[in-house]
Every structure is written in structure tokens, then in C-alpha cells.
Amino acid sequence: MIEVKNVSKNYGPVSAVKDISFTVEKGHIYGFLGPNGAGKSTTMNMITGCLAATSGEITVAGHDIYSEAMEAKRHIGYLPEQPPLYTDMTPFEYLSFVGRAKGLSKGELYDQIESVMEKTGITDVADRLIRNLSKGYKQRVGIAQAILGNPDIIILDEPTVGLDPIQIVEIRQLIQELGQKHTVILSSHILQEISAVCDWVIMISKGKIVASDAIDNLLSGTEGNTSIHLETEGNADTIRKILQKIKGVEKLSFAEKGSRLSVTVSVGQDAHPGDDIFMALRHENLPVHSMTDGVSQNTLEDLFIQLAGESLDAGAAYAAEKAAKKEKKSNKEPTGTSPLGPAYYTDSDKADPSSEDTAEESDTYEPLFEDKEENDK
């Protein structure tokens, strides 16, 4: 269905996506997983032809997304992170406009509009202005425009961002229903979303693909931390001091079970301190009533951290760094000129380091007087 070969995207000296390759096959719901700033949206925009790649090749149903754009895009329905809605239209009017833009004939247009409105649950609000709809309904209208025309592939970029818990559940159920008849690519940094909806995951980190496989295949055969569970008697602080001295013991947790103390010992990789634990407690005359060991199953996040060396929340650091750069920029004195002339500068252009105004606020300018043409009216 989709083949991405050695694709890169550079913004000047910055590489947002670095020589990535993967294939999307028919009949799956794909999760495109990675932290904020990893390159997910950039990749989605390149796959849909909204953004040109710096290098590499992308084909959709055998058609090059750039040289055969019209043919390739007939197979794709796309919902960007910000739904492309005209808020002064009703959902019915908007879908009519999108359908005509997609080249649907008048005969099939209204049948398809009725069908997608029913699938996405927006029939009851078909005649309300989009700007008056809740964010959840706006997202549904965005999905409706994506599936209008019955495309083979539906690409959804962060479809549940900003929704309340009930809306999130409803959108996830809708995506699962769409996956029965379409190939779906779901971009998200939310682990629960990928686990709940997708059967295949593509992991991206710092612009590079670090894994692409069925979720079950990725998790099968991978082991989490080894742990030892034991029951003894005594004071938790005393036992902690004893066990922390043993090589291979990484973490301890305690729980009281009647007169006994349940201890869970997290063990380092390739470490086997069971005998040392038993002998250390015996040396202190502390009975060991039971001792078992086991291996915890890795989660997707554990696997992502192993493969990429970063957390799915790593984008928070990126966002903080970006905000710091903006603040630094806003604290610089203005040059004294504006694209609209010096008279358009106001005191708000001079950022006060102690001010709580954001960089976006300090970067803006406001006219000191109305446009002359406006006054002449």
C-alpha cells in the first residue's frame, strides 16, 4: 500500500527525518509511535504529499506521491493534527465542498455524505455551524472528511489530542471500526492509544525508525526486569540495609501481610543474587518463609526506551528548550523597524525579563492607529 524508501527531511542544517524506510501493508491498523518532536507529523505530511521530502522515495498503491500526486492521493484520506475545517460552514456543507474537491459525482456525493456522517456519529449536528461544535464533534467532522470517497488508506495524526476521556474512548472505537475496511495509520505519542487500537507499531525516535513489527512480535521474547519475591519477618528498614549491600539488587519494595513482611527485589540484568539474599537473611536470624523469582513482561514503553534510549515523554525536554530559545529571542531589543513601518511598534515589543508574557505575545505588534482606508469609510 505505502512504501517509504530512504526518506529524509531537512530544515536548513536541522534534520527532522533521517533516512527512514518502512512499508505499510493492507489490512492493519498501524501505530506511529514516538515522543513529541520525533518526526511523526513531518513523516505523515510527506506520506500524504503535503510536504516535499529532501530526499528519498514514497509510493502509494504503486504511484509516486510527487510525480503521480493525483493518482496517489486518491487512495489516501488524511486528518492532520489540526483538522482543516471551515468553521462558518455546517458539517453537511463542509462535506459537500470536500466531496466535490475530491471529484465525487453529484449522484454518489450525497449518498457518501450520509454514509460517513452515520459512521462518525455527526448526523444529529449536520446543520449546526462547525464553530459551535465541541472539540470532539469537530474531530469527528475531520475524520468524516478523511473517509469521504472511501479511500484505501486513512491517516490520522494525533486524533485524540485535547479530547476528554469519554471523547477519547469514542474516537478509538471509531478508529477500530474503520480498521475493519481500511488500512489505518495512527500517529500518537500516547502509549495506551497505540496499545488499545493498533496491531502493528512503527517506532520513531529523533527522526529515525527504531522498530517496525506487529506488537505481539515486538513484545514476545523480550524480557523485562527479573524480580525475586520473598516473605520474611522483621523491620523493613533493617531488611533494606541488609539487602542493599548485595550485588545485583537494584530496587526493593515492601508490603505487610499479617505478621509477615512481603519483599519484592528488582534484580539487575544477568544477576542471580537469590542465594546471597537467603544467606544474608539467615545470618541475621531472619526466617525466609518463601522465595520465588520471575521475569516481568516488557511494555511498549520499556521496549521503546531500550531501542531508542529515551522516554516517550522526551519531547518535554525538546519543548522546554524551544521555549527557552523563544524567551531569549523575545528579550532582545527590537530593531526599531517593522514590516508595516516604525509606527506599528508598541511598548509590548520590548520584552521585560521579569514579565510573565509569553514569547508569542512579545513578538507581536499592534497598529497605533487605524488604517487610513478604514477611517475614510
C-alpha positions as CSV (number, residue, x, y, z in Angstrom):
1,M,0.0,0.0,0.0
2,I,2.7,2.5,1.1
3,E,6.4,2.2,0.6
4,V,8.8,4.7,2.1
5,K,12.4,4.3,0.9
6,N,15.4,6.3,2.4
7,V,13.3,9.4,3.1
8,S,14.9,12.4,4.7
9,K,13.6,15.9,5.5
10,N,16.0,18.8,6.4
11,Y,15.1,22.3,7.5
12,G,18.4,24.1,6.8
13,P,21.0,22.4,9.0
14,V,18.4,20.5,11.1
15,S,17.4,17.0,10.1
16,A,13.8,16.3,11.2
17,V,13.7,12.9,9.5
18,K,16.8,10.9,8.8
19,D,16.9,8.3,6.0
20,I,13.8,6.3,7.1
21,S,12.3,3.3,5.3
22,F,9.2,1.2,6.1
23,T,6.3,-0.5,4.4
24,V,2.6,-0.3,5.2
25,E,0.6,-3.4,4.1
26,K,-3.2,-3.7,3.6
27,G,-5.5,-4.7,6.4
28,H,-3.7,-3.4,9.5
29,I,-4.1,-0.5,12.0
30,Y,-0.6,0.9,12.3
31,G,0.6,2.9,15.2
32,F,3.2,5.5,14.5
33,L,4.7,5.9,18.0
34,G,7.3,8.4,19.3
35,P,7.8,11.3,21.7
36,N,6.9,14.9,20.7
37,G,9.4,16.3,18.2
38,A,10.4,12.8,17.0
39,G,9.3,13.4,13.4
40,K,5.9,11.8,13.3
41,S,3.9,14.7,11.8
42,T,6.7,15.5,9.4
43,T,6.5,11.9,8.1
44,M,2.7,12.0,7.9
45,N,2.9,15.2,5.9
46,M,5.4,13.7,3.5
47,I,3.4,10.5,3.0
48,T,0.3,12.5,2.1
49,G,2.2,14.8,-0.3
50,C,1.6,17.9,1.9
51,L,5.3,18.3,2.4
52,A,8.2,17.6,0.0
53,A,10.9,15.3,1.2
54,T,14.5,16.4,0.9
55,S,15.5,13.0,-0.5
56,G,14.1,9.5,-0.9
57,E,11.0,8.0,-2.5
58,I,7.4,7.5,-1.3
59,T,4.9,5.4,-3.3
60,V,1.2,4.9,-2.5
61,A,-0.5,2.0,-4.2
62,G,2.3,2.0,-6.8
63,H,2.1,5.7,-7.5
64,D,4.9,8.1,-6.7
65,I,3.4,10.7,-4.2
66,Y,5.1,13.6,-6.1
67,S,5.3,12.7,-9.8
68,E,1.8,11.0,-9.7
69,A,0.3,13.0,-7.0
70,M,-3.4,12.9,-8.1
71,E,-3.4,9.1,-8.5
72,A,-1.6,8.5,-5.3
73,K,-3.8,10.9,-3.2
74,R,-7.0,9.2,-4.5
75,H,-6.0,6.3,-2.2
76,I,-5.5,8.5,0.9
77,G,-7.8,10.1,3.5
78,Y,-5.9,12.4,5.8
79,L,-6.7,14.1,9.1
80,P,-3.9,16.4,10.2
81,E,-3.3,17.2,13.9
82,Q,-5.3,20.4,13.4
83,P,-8.5,19.4,11.4
84,P,-8.8,21.5,8.2
85,L,-12.3,22.8,9.0
86,Y,-14.2,25.8,7.7
87,T,-16.0,26.8,10.8
88,D,-18.5,29.1,9.1
89,M,-20.0,26.0,7.3
90,T,-22.2,23.3,8.7
91,P,-20.8,19.7,8.6
92,F,-23.1,18.9,5.6
93,E,-21.9,22.0,3.7
94,Y,-18.3,21.3,4.5
95,L,-18.5,17.6,3.4
96,S,-20.3,18.7,0.2
97,F,-17.3,21.0,-0.5
98,V,-14.7,18.3,0.3
99,G,-16.6,15.7,-1.8
100,R,-16.6,18.0,-4.8
101,A,-12.9,18.8,-4.3
102,K,-12.3,15.0,-4.3
103,G,-14.1,14.7,-7.6
104,L,-17.1,12.8,-6.4
105,S,-20.0,12.9,-8.9
106,K,-23.2,14.5,-7.8
107,G,-25.0,11.2,-7.9
108,E,-22.7,9.5,-5.4
109,L,-21.8,12.6,-3.3
110,Y,-24.9,12.8,-1.1
111,D,-25.1,9.0,-0.5
112,Q,-21.5,9.1,0.7
113,I,-22.0,12.1,2.9
114,E,-24.9,10.4,4.6
115,S,-22.8,7.2,5.0
116,V,-19.8,9.0,6.6
117,M,-21.9,11.1,8.8
118,E,-23.6,8.0,10.1
119,K,-20.2,6.2,10.6
120,T,-18.8,9.2,12.5
121,G,-21.9,9.9,14.5
122,I,-22.4,13.5,13.3
123,T,-25.8,13.2,11.6
124,D,-27.5,15.0,14.6
125,V,-25.3,18.0,14.1
126,A,-25.2,18.1,10.3
127,D,-26.9,21.5,10.2
128,R,-25.1,23.3,13.0
129,L,-22.2,25.6,12.3
130,I,-18.9,23.8,12.9
131,R,-17.6,26.7,15.1
132,N,-20.4,25.9,17.6
133,L,-19.5,22.2,17.9
134,S,-17.5,20.7,20.7
135,K,-13.9,19.7,20.0
136,G,-14.9,16.0,19.9
137,Y,-17.5,16.7,17.3
138,K,-15.1,18.8,15.3
139,Q,-12.6,15.9,15.4
140,R,-15.4,13.6,14.1
141,V,-16.1,16.0,11.2
142,G,-12.4,15.9,10.4
143,I,-12.5,12.1,10.3
144,A,-15.6,12.2,8.2
145,Q,-13.8,14.3,5.5
146,A,-10.9,11.9,5.6
147,I,-13.0,8.8,4.9
148,L,-15.2,10.6,2.3
149,G,-14.6,9.0,-1.1
150,N,-13.9,5.6,0.5
151,P,-10.0,5.8,0.4
152,D,-8.0,2.6,0.9
153,I,-5.7,4.3,3.5
154,I,-6.7,6.6,6.3
155,I,-4.0,8.6,8.1
156,L,-4.8,10.2,11.4
157,D,-2.3,12.5,13.1
158,E,-2.8,12.7,16.9
159,P,-6.6,12.3,16.6
160,T,-7.4,12.4,20.3
161,V,-5.3,15.3,21.4
162,G,-7.3,17.7,23.6
163,L,-10.3,15.5,24.0
164,D,-11.9,14.5,27.2
165,P,-11.8,10.8,28.4
166,I,-15.3,9.9,27.0
167,Q,-14.5,11.5,23.6
168,I,-11.1,9.6,23.5
169,V,-12.9,6.3,24.0
170,E,-15.5,7.1,21.3
171,I,-12.8,8.1,18.8
172,R,-10.7,5.0,19.5
173,Q,-13.8,2.8,18.9
174,L,-14.4,4.6,15.6
175,I,-10.8,4.0,14.5
176,Q,-11.2,0.3,15.3
177,E,-14.4,0.2,13.2
178,L,-12.6,2.0,10.3
179,G,-9.8,-0.6,10.5
180,Q,-12.2,-3.3,9.5
181,K,-12.5,-1.9,6.0
182,H,-9.5,0.4,5.6
183,T,-5.8,0.4,6.3
184,V,-5.3,2.9,9.1
185,I,-2.1,4.8,10.2
186,L,-2.5,6.4,13.6
187,S,0.2,8.8,14.7
188,S,0.4,9.3,18.5
189,H,2.8,9.7,21.5
190,I,0.2,8.2,23.8
191,L,1.2,4.6,24.6
192,Q,-2.3,3.5,25.7
193,E,-3.8,4.6,22.5
194,I,-1.4,2.6,20.4
195,S,-1.8,-0.5,22.6
196,A,-5.6,-0.2,22.6
197,V,-6.2,0.3,18.9
198,C,-3.2,-0.9,16.8
199,D,-1.9,-4.3,15.8
200,W,1.3,-3.1,14.2
201,V,3.7,-0.4,15.5
202,I,6.3,1.7,13.9
203,M,8.6,3.4,16.4
204,I,10.4,6.7,15.6
205,S,13.0,8.5,17.7
206,K,15.0,11.6,16.8
207,G,13.9,11.3,13.2
208,K,14.9,7.6,12.8
209,I,12.9,4.4,12.7
210,V,13.9,2.2,15.6
211,A,11.4,-0.7,15.2
212,S,8.6,-1.8,12.8
213,D,6.7,-5.0,13.6
214,A,3.5,-6.5,15.0
215,I,3.0,-5.5,18.6
216,D,2.9,-9.2,19.7
217,N,6.1,-9.9,17.8
218,L,7.9,-7.0,19.4
219,L,6.9,-8.0,22.9
220,S,7.3,-11.8,22.6
221,G,10.7,-13.0,23.5
222,T,11.6,-9.7,25.2
223,E,12.1,-9.8,28.9
224,G,11.7,-7.1,31.5
225,N,13.3,-6.9,34.9
226,T,14.0,-10.1,36.9
227,S,12.5,-9.9,40.3
228,I,12.6,-12.0,43.5
229,H,9.6,-12.3,45.8
230,L,10.1,-13.4,49.4
231,E,8.3,-13.5,52.7
232,T,10.2,-12.9,55.9
233,E,9.8,-11.3,59.3
234,G,11.3,-8.2,60.8
235,N,11.6,-4.5,60.3
236,A,11.6,-3.2,56.7
237,D,14.4,-0.7,57.3
238,T,16.6,-3.4,58.8
239,I,16.0,-5.7,55.9
240,R,16.6,-2.9,53.4
241,K,20.0,-2.2,54.9
242,I,20.9,-5.9,54.7
243,L,19.8,-6.5,51.1
244,Q,21.1,-3.2,49.6
245,K,24.6,-4.5,50.3
246,I,24.1,-7.5,48.0
247,K,25.5,-7.2,44.4
248,G,22.7,-7.3,41.8
249,V,20.0,-5.9,44.0
250,E,18.6,-2.7,42.3
251,K,15.3,-1.9,44.0
252,L,13.3,-3.0,47.0
253,S,9.6,-2.7,47.8
254,F,7.8,-3.9,50.9
255,A,4.2,-4.8,51.9
256,E,2.9,-6.1,55.2
257,K,1.0,-9.4,55.1
258,G,-0.3,-10.0,58.6
259,S,2.7,-10.8,60.8
260,R,5.0,-11.3,57.8
261,L,6.7,-8.9,55.5
262,S,6.5,-9.4,51.7
263,V,9.6,-8.1,49.9
264,T,10.0,-7.7,46.1
265,V,13.6,-7.4,45.0
266,S,14.2,-6.0,41.5
267,V,17.4,-7.6,40.1
268,G,19.9,-6.3,37.5
269,Q,20.3,-7.9,34.1
270,D,22.2,-11.2,34.3
271,A,22.3,-11.0,38.1
272,H,21.3,-14.0,40.3
273,P,21.5,-12.9,43.9
274,G,18.9,-15.3,45.3
275,D,21.4,-17.5,47.3
276,D,23.1,-14.4,48.6
277,I,19.8,-12.9,49.8
278,F,18.9,-16.2,51.6
279,M,22.2,-16.5,53.3
280,A,22.3,-12.8,54.3
281,L,18.8,-13.0,56.0
282,R,19.7,-16.3,57.6
283,H,22.9,-14.8,59.0
284,E,20.8,-12.1,60.7
285,N,18.4,-14.9,62.1
286,L,15.6,-13.7,59.9
287,P,13.4,-16.6,58.6
288,V,12.6,-16.9,54.9
289,H,9.2,-18.5,54.7
290,S,9.1,-18.4,50.8
291,M,11.1,-17.2,47.9
292,T,10.3,-17.2,44.2
293,D,11.7,-15.5,41.2
294,G,10.2,-14.4,37.9
295,V,10.5,-12.2,34.9
296,S,8.2,-9.3,34.2
297,Q,6.9,-8.8,30.7
298,N,8.2,-5.7,28.9
299,T,5.7,-3.0,28.0
300,L,5.8,-1.0,24.7
301,E,7.4,1.9,26.7
302,D,10.0,-0.4,28.1
303,L,10.8,-1.6,24.6
304,F,10.9,1.9,23.2
305,I,13.3,3.1,25.9
306,Q,15.5,0.1,25.2
307,L,15.6,0.7,21.5
308,A,15.6,4.5,21.4
309,G,17.4,5.3,24.7
310,E,14.7,7.9,25.5
311,S,11.3,8.1,27.2
312,L,8.0,8.8,25.3
313,D,8.0,12.0,27.3
314,A,11.3,13.1,25.9
315,G,9.5,15.7,23.8
316,A,9.0,17.7,27.0
317,A,12.7,18.5,27.1
318,Y,12.6,19.5,23.5
319,A,9.6,21.8,24.1
320,A,11.4,23.3,27.1
321,E,14.5,24.0,25.0
322,K,12.4,25.6,22.3
323,A,10.5,27.8,24.8
324,A,13.8,28.9,26.3
325,K,15.1,29.9,22.8
326,K,11.9,31.9,22.2
327,E,12.2,33.6,25.6
328,K,15.8,34.5,24.8
329,K,14.8,35.9,21.4
330,S,11.9,37.9,23.0
331,N,14.3,39.6,25.4
332,K,16.3,41.2,22.6
333,E,15.7,44.8,21.9
334,P,13.7,45.4,18.7
335,T,15.5,46.7,15.7
336,G,13.2,49.8,15.5
337,T,11.6,48.8,12.2
338,S,8.5,46.7,11.4
339,P,7.2,45.1,8.3
340,L,4.5,47.7,8.5
341,G,6.7,50.6,9.4
342,P,8.1,52.1,12.7
343,A,4.7,53.5,13.7
344,Y,3.4,50.0,14.3
345,Y,5.7,49.2,17.2
346,T,4.4,49.5,20.7
347,D,5.9,49.1,24.1
348,S,4.9,45.4,24.1
349,D,7.7,44.8,21.6
350,K,10.3,45.5,24.3
351,A,10.2,42.4,26.5
352,D,10.7,42.8,30.2
353,P,12.7,39.8,31.5
354,S,10.6,39.9,34.7
355,S,7.3,39.9,32.7
356,E,5.2,36.8,32.6
357,D,4.2,37.5,29.0
358,T,5.0,34.6,26.6
359,A,7.3,34.9,23.6
360,E,4.4,34.8,21.3
361,E,2.9,37.9,23.0
362,S,6.1,39.9,22.9
363,D,6.8,39.0,19.3
364,T,3.5,40.6,18.1
365,Y,2.8,44.2,17.1
366,E,-0.3,46.2,17.1
367,P,-1.1,49.3,14.9
368,L,-1.1,52.6,16.8
369,F,-3.8,53.9,14.6
370,E,-6.4,52.6,12.2
371,D,-5.6,52.1,8.6
372,K,-6.3,55.3,6.6
373,E,-8.6,53.5,4.2
374,E,-10.6,52.2,7.2
375,N,-11.0,55.7,8.6
376,D,-12.2,57.0,5.2
377,K,-15.1,54.6,5.2
